[in-house]
Amino acid sequence: MPRGRQPEGDTALSNAERQARHRARQKTAQPPAVNKRPKANRRSRLQRWDDAGAVMLTVQAECAAWFDTLPESLRDGATGIALQEIIDLDLEAIVATRPPRGYGRD
């Protein structure tokens, strides 16, 4: 019973011919798809809380600046009311609240 593939030509390829064919195929082949997982968020819960609070305070300041430049005629509309509600939020109290450390480290 024959083993392996049948040669494409009259005779089998030499080692050098087989290696040259392999290198040529490697040059034209697409690189394999790399399955990249997203990097794990290694920041602590407290760091993420502080970062989120800083972002909320920044957005609140931007909304206050937007509300200040809004014409008087638009302040009673949906945009002005939404901006005023964001400005009225007491984010300082939220940011001042600290999440528990957990696992008996309170």
Phi and psi restraints in degrees (range 20) as a CNS / XPLOR table:
assign (resid 1 and name C) (resid 2 and name N)
       (resid 2 and name CA) (resid 2 and name C) 1.0 -72.1 20.0 2
assign (resid 2 and name N) (resid 2 and name CA)
       (resid 2 and name C) (resid 3 and name N) 1.0 148.1 20.0 2
assign (resid 2 and name C) (resid 3 and name N)
       (resid 3 and name CA) (resid 3 and name C) 1.0 -117.6 20.0 2
assign (resid 3 and name N) (resid 3 and name CA)
       (resid 3 and name C) (resid 4 and name N) 1.0 148.0 20.0 2
assign (resid 3 and name C) (resid 4 and name N)
       (resid 4 and name CA) (resid 4 and name C) 1.0 82.7 20.0 2
assign (resid 4 and name N) (resid 4 and name CA)
       (resid 4 and name C) (resid 5 and name N) 1.0 -177.1 20.0 2
assign (resid 4 and name C) (resid 5 and name N)
       (resid 5 and name CA) (resid 5 and name C) 1.0 -80.2 20.0 2
assign (resid 5 and name N) (resid 5 and name CA)
       (resid 5 and name C) (resid 6 and name N) 1.0 153.5 20.0 2
assign (resid 5 and name C) (resid 6 and name N)
       (resid 6 and name CA) (resid 6 and name C) 1.0 -80.1 20.0 2
assign (resid 6 and name N) (resid 6 and name CA)
       (resid 6 and name C) (resid 7 and name N) 1.0 142.3 20.0 2
assign (resid 6 and name C) (resid 7 and name N)
       (resid 7 and name CA) (resid 7 and name C) 1.0 -66.6 20.0 2
assign (resid 7 and name N) (resid 7 and name CA)
       (resid 7 and name C) (resid 8 and name N) 1.0 146.3 20.0 2
assign (resid 7 and name C) (resid 8 and name N)
       (resid 8 and name CA) (resid 8 and name C) 1.0 -75.1 20.0 2
assign (resid 8 and name N) (resid 8 and name CA)
       (resid 8 and name C) (resid 9 and name N) 1.0 -31.5 20.0 2
assign (resid 8 and name C) (resid 9 and name N)
       (resid 9 and name CA) (resid 9 and name C) 1.0 -102.2 20.0 2
assign (resid 9 and name N) (resid 9 and name CA)
       (resid 9 and name C) (resid 10 and name N) 1.0 -159.3 20.0 2
assign (resid 9 and name C) (resid 10 and name N)
       (resid 10 and name CA) (resid 10 and name C) 1.0 -72.3 20.0 2
assign (resid 10 and name N) (resid 10 and name CA)
       (resid 10 and name C) (resid 11 and name N) 1.0 -33.4 20.0 2
assign (resid 10 and name C) (resid 11 and name N)
       (resid 11 and name CA) (resid 11 and name C) 1.0 -127.9 20.0 2
assign (resid 11 and name N) (resid 11 and name CA)
       (resid 11 and name C) (resid 12 and name N) 1.0 163.5 20.0 2
assign (resid 11 and name C) (resid 12 and name N)
       (resid 12 and name CA) (resid 12 and name C) 1.0 -72.2 20.0 2
assign (resid 12 and name N) (resid 12 and name CA)
       (resid 12 and name C) (resid 13 and name N) 1.0 155.0 20.0 2
assign (resid 12 and name C) (resid 13 and name N)
       (resid 13 and name CA) (resid 13 and name C) 1.0 -74.0 20.0 2
assign (resid 13 and name N) (resid 13 and name CA)
       (resid 13 and name C) (resid 14 and name N) 1.0 149.5 20.0 2
assign (resid 13 and name C) (resid 14 and name N)
       (resid 14 and name CA) (resid 14 and name C) 1.0 -78.1 20.0 2
assign (resid 14 and name N) (resid 14 and name CA)
       (resid 14 and name C) (resid 15 and name N) 1.0 170.1 20.0 2
assign (resid 14 and name C) (resid 15 and name N)
       (resid 15 and name CA) (resid 15 and name C) 1.0 -61.6 20.0 2
assign (resid 15 and name N) (resid 15 and name CA)
       (resid 15 and name C) (resid 16 and name N) 1.0 -40.8 20.0 2
assign (resid 15 and name C) (resid 16 and name N)
       (resid 16 and name CA) (resid 16 and name C) 1.0 -65.8 20.0 2
assign (resid 16 and name N) (resid 16 and name CA)
       (resid 16 and name C) (resid 17 and name N) 1.0 -40.8 20.0 2
assign (resid 16 and name C) (resid 17 and name N)
       (resid 17 and name CA) (resid 17 and name C) 1.0 -66.0 20.0 2
assign (resid 17 and name N) (resid 17 and name CA)
       (resid 17 and name C) (resid 18 and name N) 1.0 -41.2 20.0 2
assign (resid 17 and name C) (resid 18 and name N)
       (resid 18 and name CA) (resid 18 and name C) 1.0 -63.7 20.0 2
assign (resid 18 and name N) (resid 18 and name CA)
       (resid 18 and name C) (resid 19 and name N) 1.0 -41.2 20.0 2
assign (resid 18 and name C) (resid 19 and name N)
       (resid 19 and name CA) (resid 19 and name C) 1.0 -67.3 20.0 2
assign (resid 19 and name N) (resid 19 and name CA)
       (resid 19 and name C) (resid 20 and name N) 1.0 -40.6 20.0 2
assign (resid 19 and name C) (resid 20 and name N)
       (resid 20 and name CA) (resid 20 and name C) 1.0 -63.1 20.0 2
assign (resid 20 and name N) (resid 20 and name CA)
       (resid 20 and name C) (resid 21 and name N) 1.0 -42.0 20.0 2
assign (resid 20 and name C) (resid 21 and name N)
       (resid 21 and name CA) (resid 21 and name C) 1.0 -63.2 20.0 2
assign (resid 21 and name N) (resid 21 and name CA)
       (resid 21 and name C) (resid 22 and name N) 1.0 -40.7 20.0 2
assign (resid 21 and name C) (resid 22 and name N)
       (resid 22 and name CA) (resid 22 and name C) 1.0 -64.4 20.0 2
assign (resid 22 and name N) (resid 22 and name CA)
       (resid 22 and name C) (resid 23 and name N) 1.0 -44.5 20.0 2
assign (resid 22 and name C) (resid 23 and name N)
       (resid 23 and name CA) (resid 23 and name C) 1.0 -63.7 20.0 2
assign (resid 23 and name N) (resid 23 and name CA)
       (resid 23 and name C) (resid 24 and name N) 1.0 -39.2 20.0 2
assign (resid 23 and name C) (resid 24 and name N)
       (resid 24 and name CA) (resid 24 and name C) 1.0 -64.7 20.0 2
assign (resid 24 and name N) (resid 24 and name CA)
       (resid 24 and name C) (resid 25 and name N) 1.0 -40.2 20.0 2
assign (resid 24 and name C) (resid 25 and name N)
       (resid 25 and name CA) (resid 25 and name C) 1.0 -67.8 20.0 2
assign (resid 25 and name N) (resid 25 and name CA)
       (resid 25 and name C) (resid 26 and name N) 1.0 -35.5 20.0 2
assign (resid 25 and name C) (resid 26 and name N)
       (resid 26 and name CA) (resid 26 and name C) 1.0 -66.7 20.0 2
assign (resid 26 and name N) (resid 26 and name CA)
       (resid 26 and name C) (resid 27 and name N) 1.0 -35.7 20.0 2
assign (resid 26 and name C) (resid 27 and name N)
       (resid 27 and name CA) (resid 27 and name C) 1.0 -67.8 20.0 2
assign (resid 27 and name N) (resid 27 and name CA)
       (resid 27 and name C) (resid 28 and name N) 1.0 -36.1 20.0 2
assign (resid 27 and name C) (resid 28 and name N)
       (resid 28 and name CA) (resid 28 and name C) 1.0 -89.0 20.0 2
assign (resid 28 and name N) (resid 28 and name CA)
       (resid 28 and name C) (resid 29 and name N) 1.0 -16.6 20.0 2
assign (resid 28 and name C) (resid 29 and name N)
       (resid 29 and name CA) (resid 29 and name C) 1.0 -73.0 20.0 2
assign (resid 29 and name N) (resid 29 and name CA)
       (resid 29 and name C) (resid 30 and name N) 1.0 147.1 20.0 2
assign (resid 29 and name C) (resid 30 and name N)
       (resid 30 and name CA) (resid 30 and name C) 1.0 -72.6 20.0 2
assign (resid 30 and name N) (resid 30 and name CA)
       (resid 30 and name C) (resid 31 and name N) 1.0 145.0 20.0 2
assign (resid 30 and name C) (resid 31 and name N)
       (resid 31 and name CA) (resid 31 and name C) 1.0 -65.9 20.0 2
assign (resid 31 and name N) (resid 31 and name CA)
       (resid 31 and name C) (resid 32 and name N) 1.0 147.6 20.0 2
assign (resid 31 and name C) (resid 32 and name N)
       (resid 32 and name CA) (resid 32 and name C) 1.0 -64.7 20.0 2
assign (resid 32 and name N) (resid 32 and name CA)
       (resid 32 and name C) (resid 33 and name N) 1.0 146.4 20.0 2
assign (resid 32 and name C) (resid 33 and name N)
       (resid 33 and name CA) (resid 33 and name C) 1.0 -67.9 20.0 2
assign (resid 33 and name N) (resid 33 and name CA)
       (resid 33 and name C) (resid 34 and name N) 1.0 127.8 20.0 2
assign (resid 33 and name C) (resid 34 and name N)
       (resid 34 and name CA) (resid 34 and name C) 1.0 -95.8 20.0 2
assign (resid 34 and name N) (resid 34 and name CA)
       (resid 34 and name C) (resid 35 and name N) 1.0 124.8 20.0 2
assign (resid 34 and name C) (resid 35 and name N)
       (resid 35 and name CA) (resid 35 and name C) 1.0 -85.2 20.0 2
assign (resid 35 and name N) (resid 35 and name CA)
       (resid 35 and name C) (resid 36 and name N) 1.0 96.4 20.0 2
assign (resid 35 and name C) (resid 36 and name N)
       (resid 36 and name CA) (resid 36 and name C) 1.0 -92.9 20.0 2
assign (resid 36 and name N) (resid 36 and name CA)
       (resid 36 and name C) (resid 37 and name N) 1.0 122.9 20.0 2
assign (resid 36 and name C) (resid 37 and name N)
       (resid 37 and name CA) (resid 37 and name C) 1.0 -87.5 20.0 2
assign (resid 37 and name N) (resid 37 and name CA)
       (resid 37 and name C) (resid 38 and name N) 1.0 147.6 20.0 2
assign (resid 37 and name C) (resid 38 and name N)
       (resid 38 and name CA) (resid 38 and name C) 1.0 -64.6 20.0 2
assign (resid 38 and name N) (resid 38 and name CA)
       (resid 38 and name C) (resid 39 and name N) 1.0 146.2 20.0 2
assign (resid 38 and name C) (resid 39 and name N)
       (resid 39 and name CA) (resid 39 and name C) 1.0 -66.6 20.0 2
assign (resid 39 and name N) (resid 39 and name CA)
       (resid 39 and name C) (resid 40 and name N) 1.0 141.8 20.0 2
assign (resid 39 and name C) (resid 40 and name N)
       (resid 40 and name CA) (resid 40 and name C) 1.0 -70.9 20.0 2
assign (resid 40 and name N) (resid 40 and name CA)
       (resid 40 and name C) (resid 41 and name N) 1.0 140.7 20.0 2
assign (resid 40 and name C) (resid 41 and name N)
       (resid 41 and name CA) (resid 41 and name C) 1.0 -80.0 20.0 2
assign (resid 41 and name N) (resid 41 and name CA)
       (resid 41 and name C) (resid 42 and name N) 1.0 104.0 20.0 2
assign (resid 41 and name C) (resid 42 and name N)
       (resid 42 and name CA) (resid 42 and name C) 1.0 -93.0 20.0 2
assign (resid 42 and name N) (resid 42 and name CA)
       (resid 42 and name C) (resid 43 and name N) 1.0 5.5 20.0 2
assign (resid 42 and name C) (resid 43 and name N)
       (resid 43 and name CA) (resid 43 and name C) 1.0 -73.9 20.0 2
assign (resid 43 and name N) (resid 43 and name CA)
       (resid 43 and name C) (resid 44 and name N) 1.0 149.2 20.0 2
assign (resid 43 and name C) (resid 44 and name N)
       (resid 44 and name CA) (resid 44 and name C) 1.0 -72.8 20.0 2
assign (resid 44 and name N) (resid 44 and name CA)
       (resid 44 and name C) (resid 45 and name N) 1.0 165.3 20.0 2
assign (resid 44 and name C) (resid 45 and name N)
       (resid 45 and name CA) (resid 45 and name C) 1.0 -60.7 20.0 2
assign (resid 45 and name N) (resid 45 and name CA)
       (resid 45 and name C) (resid 46 and name N) 1.0 -37.5 20.0 2
assign (resid 45 and name C) (resid 46 and name N)
       (resid 46 and name CA) (resid 46 and name C) 1.0 -66.3 20.0 2
assign (resid 46 and name N) (resid 46 and name CA)
       (resid 46 and name C) (resid 47 and name N) 1.0 -41.3 20.0 2
assign (resid 46 and name C) (resid 47 and name N)
       (resid 47 and name CA) (resid 47 and name C) 1.0 -64.5 20.0 2
assign (resid 47 and name N) (resid 47 and name CA)
       (resid 47 and name C) (resid 48 and name N) 1.0 -43.0 20.0 2
assign (resid 47 and name C) (resid 48 and name N)
       (resid 48 and name CA) (resid 48 and name C) 1.0 -64.6 20.0 2
assign (resid 48 and name N) (resid 48 and name CA)
       (resid 48 and name C) (resid 49 and name N) 1.0 -37.3 20.0 2
assign (resid 48 and name C) (resid 49 and name N)
       (resid 49 and name CA) (resid 49 and name C) 1.0 -62.6 20.0 2
assign (resid 49 and name N) (resid 49 and name CA)
       (resid 49 and name C) (resid 50 and name N) 1.0 -46.3 20.0 2
assign (resid 49 and name C) (resid 50 and name N)
       (resid 50 and name CA) (resid 50 and name C) 1.0 -63.5 20.0 2
assign (resid 50 and name N) (resid 50 and name CA)
       (resid 50 and name C) (resid 51 and name N) 1.0 -41.9 20.0 2
assign (resid 50 and name C) (resid 51 and name N)
       (resid 51 and name CA) (resid 51 and name C) 1.0 -64.7 20.0 2
assign (resid 51 and name N) (resid 51 and name CA)
       (resid 51 and name C) (resid 52 and name N) 1.0 -42.5 20.0 2
assign (resid 51 and name C) (resid 52 and name N)
       (resid 52 and name CA) (resid 52 and name C) 1.0 -64.6 20.0 2
assign (resid 52 and name N) (resid 52 and name CA)
       (resid 52 and name C) (resid 53 and name N) 1.0 -39.7 20.0 2
assign (resid 52 and name C) (resid 53 and name N)
       (resid 53 and name CA) (resid 53 and name C) 1.0 -63.5 20.0 2
assign (resid 53 and name N) (resid 53 and name CA)
       (resid 53 and name C) (resid 54 and name N) 1.0 -40.7 20.0 2
assign (resid 53 and name C) (resid 54 and name N)
       (resid 54 and name CA) (resid 54 and name C) 1.0 -64.1 20.0 2
assign (resid 54 and name N) (resid 54 and name CA)
       (resid 54 and name C) (resid 55 and name N) 1.0 -39.5 20.0 2
assign (resid 54 and name C) (resid 55 and name N)
       (resid 55 and name CA) (resid 55 and name C) 1.0 -65.8 20.0 2
assign (resid 55 and name N) (resid 55 and name CA)
       (resid 55 and name C) (resid 56 and name N) 1.0 -42.8 20.0 2
assign (resid 55 and name C) (resid 56 and name N)
       (resid 56 and name CA) (resid 56 and name C) 1.0 -63.5 20.0 2
assign (resid 56 and name N) (resid 56 and name CA)
       (resid 56 and name C) (resid 57 and name N) 1.0 -40.8 20.0 2
assign (resid 56 and name C) (resid 57 and name N)
       (resid 57 and name CA) (resid 57 and name C) 1.0 -66.0 20.0 2
assign (resid 57 and name N) (resid 57 and name CA)
       (resid 57 and name C) (resid 58 and name N) 1.0 -36.7 20.0 2
assign (resid 57 and name C) (resid 58 and name N)
       (resid 58 and name CA) (resid 58 and name C) 1.0 -64.8 20.0 2
assign (resid 58 and name N) (resid 58 and name CA)
       (resid 58 and name C) (resid 59 and name N) 1.0 -45.4 20.0 2
assign (resid 58 and name C) (resid 59 and name N)
       (resid 59 and name CA) (resid 59 and name C) 1.0 -64.5 20.0 2
assign (resid 59 and name N) (resid 59 and name CA)
       (resid 59 and name C) (resid 60 and name N) 1.0 -38.2 20.0 2
assign (resid 59 and name C) (resid 60 and name N)
       (resid 60 and name CA) (resid 60 and name C) 1.0 -63.5 20.0 2
assign (resid 60 and name N) (resid 60 and name CA)
       (resid 60 and name C) (resid 61 and name N) 1.0 -41.0 20.0 2
assign (resid 60 and name C) (resid 61 and name N)
       (resid 61 and name CA) (resid 61 and name C) 1.0 -65.5 20.0 2
assign (resid 61 and name N) (resid 61 and name CA)
       (resid 61 and name C) (resid 62 and name N) 1.0 -39.1 20.0 2
assign (resid 61 and name C) (resid 62 and name N)
       (resid 62 and name CA) (resid 62 and name C) 1.0 -64.0 20.0 2
assign (resid 62 and name N) (resid 62 and name CA)
       (resid 62 and name C) (resid 63 and name N) 1.0 -39.8 20.0 2
assign (resid 62 and name C) (resid 63 and name N)
       (resid 63 and name CA) (resid 63 and name C) 1.0 -66.8 20.0 2
assign (resid 63 and name N) (resid 63 and name CA)
       (resid 63 and name C) (resid 64 and name N) 1.0 -36.3 20.0 2
assign (resid 63 and name C) (resid 64 and name N)
       (resid 64 and name CA) (resid 64 and name C) 1.0 -65.2 20.0 2
assign (resid 64 and name N) (resid 64 and name CA)
       (resid 64 and name C) (resid 65 and name N) 1.0 -41.1 20.0 2
assign (resid 64 and name C) (resid 65 and name N)
       (resid 65 and name CA) (resid 65 and name C) 1.0 -65.4 20.0 2
assign (resid 65 and name N) (resid 65 and name CA)
       (resid 65 and name C) (resid 66 and name N) 1.0 -38.4 20.0 2
assign (resid 65 and name C) (resid 66 and name N)
       (resid 66 and name CA) (resid 66 and name C) 1.0 -65.0 20.0 2
assign (resid 66 and name N) (resid 66 and name CA)
       (resid 66 and name C) (resid 67 and name N) 1.0 -42.8 20.0 2
assign (resid 66 and name C) (resid 67 and name N)
       (resid 67 and name CA) (resid 67 and name C) 1.0 -64.9 20.0 2
assign (resid 67 and name N) (resid 67 and name CA)
       (resid 67 and name C) (resid 68 and name N) 1.0 -37.3 20.0 2
assign (resid 67 and name C) (resid 68 and name N)
       (resid 68 and name CA) (resid 68 and name C) 1.0 -65.6 20.0 2
assign (resid 68 and name N) (resid 68 and name CA)
       (resid 68 and name C) (resid 69 and name N) 1.0 -33.0 20.0 2
assign (resid 68 and name C) (resid 69 and name N)
       (resid 69 and name CA) (resid 69 and name C) 1.0 -89.1 20.0 2
assign (resid 69 and name N) (resid 69 and name CA)
       (resid 69 and name C) (resid 70 and name N) 1.0 -3.6 20.0 2
assign (resid 69 and name C) (resid 70 and name N)
       (resid 70 and name CA) (resid 70 and name C) 1.0 -73.1 20.0 2
assign (resid 70 and name N) (resid 70 and name CA)
       (resid 70 and name C) (resid 71 and name N) 1.0 133.3 20.0 2
assign (resid 70 and name C) (resid 71 and name N)
       (resid 71 and name CA) (resid 71 and name C) 1.0 -62.1 20.0 2
assign (resid 71 and name N) (resid 71 and name CA)
       (resid 71 and name C) (resid 72 and name N) 1.0 152.1 20.0 2
assign (resid 71 and name C) (resid 72 and name N)
       (resid 72 and name CA) (resid 72 and name C) 1.0 -56.5 20.0 2
assign (resid 72 and name N) (resid 72 and name CA)
       (resid 72 and name C) (resid 73 and name N) 1.0 -35.6 20.0 2
assign (resid 72 and name C) (resid 73 and name N)
       (resid 73 and name CA) (resid 73 and name C) 1.0 -67.8 20.0 2
assign (resid 73 and name N) (resid 73 and name CA)
       (resid 73 and name C) (resid 74 and name N) 1.0 -22.3 20.0 2
assign (resid 73 and name C) (resid 74 and name N)
       (resid 74 and name CA) (resid 74 and name C) 1.0 -98.7 20.0 2
assign (resid 74 and name N) (resid 74 and name CA)
       (resid 74 and name C) (resid 75 and name N) 1.0 -5.7 20.0 2
assign (resid 74 and name C) (resid 75 and name N)
       (resid 75 and name CA) (resid 75 and name C) 1.0 -71.1 20.0 2
assign (resid 75 and name N) (resid 75 and name CA)
       (resid 75 and name C) (resid 76 and name N) 1.0 -22.1 20.0 2
assign (resid 75 and name C) (resid 76 and name N)
       (resid 76 and name CA) (resid 76 and name C) 1.0 -91.5 20.0 2
assign (resid 76 and name N) (resid 76 and name CA)
       (resid 76 and name C) (resid 77 and name N) 1.0 -2.2 20.0 2
assign (resid 76 and name C) (resid 77 and name N)
       (resid 77 and name CA) (resid 77 and name C) 1.0 -83.1 20.0 2
assign (resid 77 and name N) (resid 77 and name CA)
       (resid 77 and name C) (resid 78 and name N) 1.0 -175.9 20.0 2
assign (resid 77 and name C) (resid 78 and name N)
       (resid 78 and name CA) (resid 78 and name C) 1.0 -62.1 20.0 2
assign (resid 78 and name N) (resid 78 and name CA)
       (resid 78 and name C) (resid 79 and name N) 1.0 -39.5 20.0 2
assign (resid 78 and name C) (resid 79 and name N)
       (resid 79 and name CA) (resid 79 and name C) 1.0 -65.6 20.0 2
assign (resid 79 and name N) (resid 79 and name CA)
       (resid 79 and name C) (resid 80 and name N) 1.0 -46.1 20.0 2
assign (resid 79 and name C) (resid 80 and name N)
       (resid 80 and name CA) (resid 80 and name C) 1.0 -64.4 20.0 2
assign (resid 80 and name N) (resid 80 and name CA)
       (resid 80 and name C) (resid 81 and name N) 1.0 -39.4 20.0 2
assign (resid 80 and name C) (resid 81 and name N)
       (resid 81 and name CA) (resid 81 and name C) 1.0 -66.1 20.0 2
assign (resid 81 and name N) (resid 81 and name CA)
       (resid 81 and name C) (resid 82 and name N) 1.0 -43.6 20.0 2
assign (resid 81 and name C) (resid 82 and name N)
       (resid 82 and name CA) (resid 82 and name C) 1.0 -63.8 20.0 2
assign (resid 82 and name N) (resid 82 and name CA)
       (resid 82 and name C) (resid 83 and name N) 1.0 -42.2 20.0 2
assign (resid 82 and name C) (resid 83 and name N)
       (resid 83 and name CA) (resid 83 and name C) 1.0 -63.4 20.0 2
assign (resid 83 and name N) (resid 83 and name CA)
       (resid 83 and name C) (resid 84 and name N) 1.0 -40.9 20.0 2
assign (resid 83 and name C) (resid 84 and name N)
       (resid 84 and name CA) (resid 84 and name C) 1.0 -64.7 20.0 2
assign (resid 84 and name N) (resid 84 and name CA)
       (resid 84 and name C) (resid 85 and name N) 1.0 -37.7 20.0 2
assign (resid 84 and name C) (resid 85 and name N)
       (resid 85 and name CA) (resid 85 and name C) 1.0 -65.7 20.0 2
assign (resid 85 and name N) (resid 85 and name CA)
       (resid 85 and name C) (resid 86 and name N) 1.0 -38.6 20.0 2
assign (resid 85 and name C) (resid 86 and name N)
       (resid 86 and name CA) (resid 86 and name C) 1.0 -67.0 20.0 2
assign (resid 86 and name N) (resid 86 and name CA)
       (resid 86 and name C) (resid 87 and name N) 1.0 -39.5 20.0 2
assign (resid 86 and name C) (resid 87 and name N)
       (resid 87 and name CA) (resid 87 and name C) 1.0 -66.1 20.0 2
assign (resid 87 and name N) (resid 87 and name CA)
       (resid 87 and name C) (resid 88 and name N) 1.0 -36.7 20.0 2
assign (resid 87 and name C) (resid 88 and name N)
       (resid 88 and name CA) (resid 88 and name C) 1.0 -75.0 20.0 2
assign (resid 88 and name N) (resid 88 and name CA)
       (resid 88 and name C) (resid 89 and name N) 1.0 -13.7 20.0 2
assign (resid 88 and name C) (resid 89 and name N)
       (resid 89 and name CA) (resid 89 and name C) 1.0 -62.9 20.0 2
assign (resid 89 and name N) (resid 89 and name CA)
       (resid 89 and name C) (resid 90 and name N) 1.0 139.3 20.0 2
assign (resid 89 and name C) (resid 90 and name N)
       (resid 90 and name CA) (resid 90 and name C) 1.0 -92.5 20.0 2
assign (resid 90 and name N) (resid 90 and name CA)
       (resid 90 and name C) (resid 91 and name N) 1.0 79.2 20.0 2
assign (resid 90 and name C) (resid 91 and name N)
       (resid 91 and name CA) (resid 91 and name C) 1.0 -75.0 20.0 2
assign (resid 91 and name N) (resid 91 and name CA)
       (resid 91 and name C) (resid 92 and name N) 1.0 -23.6 20.0 2
assign (resid 91 and name C) (resid 92 and name N)
       (resid 92 and name CA) (resid 92 and name C) 1.0 -60.7 20.0 2
assign (resid 92 and name N) (resid 92 and name CA)
       (resid 92 and name C) (resid 93 and name N) 1.0 -39.9 20.0 2
assign (resid 92 and name C) (resid 93 and name N)
       (resid 93 and name CA) (resid 93 and name C) 1.0 -68.2 20.0 2
assign (resid 93 and name N) (resid 93 and name CA)
       (resid 93 and name C) (resid 94 and name N) 1.0 -36.3 20.0 2
assign (resid 93 and name C) (resid 94 and name N)
       (resid 94 and name CA) (resid 94 and name C) 1.0 -67.6 20.0 2
assign (resid 94 and name N) (resid 94 and name CA)
       (resid 94 and name C) (resid 95 and name N) 1.0 -43.7 20.0 2
assign (resid 94 and name C) (resid 95 and name N)
       (resid 95 and name CA) (resid 95 and name C) 1.0 -68.1 20.0 2
assign (resid 95 and name N) (resid 95 and name CA)
       (resid 95 and name C) (resid 96 and name N) 1.0 -34.0 20.0 2
assign (resid 95 and name C) (resid 96 and name N)
       (resid 96 and name CA) (resid 96 and name C) 1.0 -70.0 20.0 2
assign (resid 96 and name N) (resid 96 and name CA)
       (resid 96 and name C) (resid 97 and name N) 1.0 -23.3 20.0 2
assign (resid 96 and name C) (resid 97 and name N)
       (resid 97 and name CA) (resid 97 and name C) 1.0 -72.8 20.0 2
assign (resid 97 and name N) (resid 97 and name CA)
       (resid 97 and name C) (resid 98 and name N) 1.0 131.4 20.0 2
assign (resid 97 and name C) (resid 98 and name N)
       (resid 98 and name CA) (resid 98 and name C) 1.0 -104.4 20.0 2
assign (resid 98 and name N) (resid 98 and name CA)
       (resid 98 and name C) (resid 99 and name N) 1.0 132.9 20.0 2
assign (resid 98 and name C) (resid 99 and name N)
       (resid 99 and name CA) (resid 99 and name C) 1.0 -70.6 20.0 2
assign (resid 99 and name N) (resid 99 and name CA)
       (resid 99 and name C) (resid 100 and name N) 1.0 154.3 20.0 2
assign (resid 99 and name C) (resid 100 and name N)
       (resid 100 and name CA) (resid 100 and name C) 1.0 -68.4 20.0 2
assign (resid 100 and name N) (resid 100 and name CA)
       (resid 100 and name C) (resid 101 and name N) 1.0 151.4 20.0 2
assign (resid 100 and name C) (resid 101 and name N)
       (resid 101 and name CA) (resid 101 and name C) 1.0 -77.9 20.0 2
assign (resid 101 and name N) (resid 101 and name CA)
       (resid 101 and name C) (resid 102 and name N) 1.0 -30.1 20.0 2
assign (resid 101 and name C) (resid 102 and name N)
       (resid 102 and name CA) (resid 102 and name C) 1.0 82.6 20.0 2
assign (resid 102 and name N) (resid 102 and name CA)
       (resid 102 and name C) (resid 103 and name N) 1.0 166.0 20.0 2
assign (resid 102 and name C) (resid 103 and name N)
       (resid 103 and name CA) (resid 103 and name C) 1.0 53.8 20.0 2
assign (resid 103 and name N) (resid 103 and name CA)
       (resid 103 and name C) (resid 104 and name N) 1.0 40.5 20.0 2
assign (resid 103 and name C) (resid 104 and name N)
       (resid 104 and name CA) (resid 104 and name C) 1.0 75.6 20.0 2
assign (resid 104 and name N) (resid 104 and name CA)
       (resid 104 and name C) (resid 105 and name N) 1.0 13.1 20.0 2
assign (resid 104 and name C) (resid 105 and name N)
       (resid 105 and name CA) (resid 105 and name C) 1.0 -101.0 20.0 2
assign (resid 105 and name N) (resid 105 and name CA)
       (resid 105 and name C) (resid 106 and name N) 1.0 19.8 20.0 2
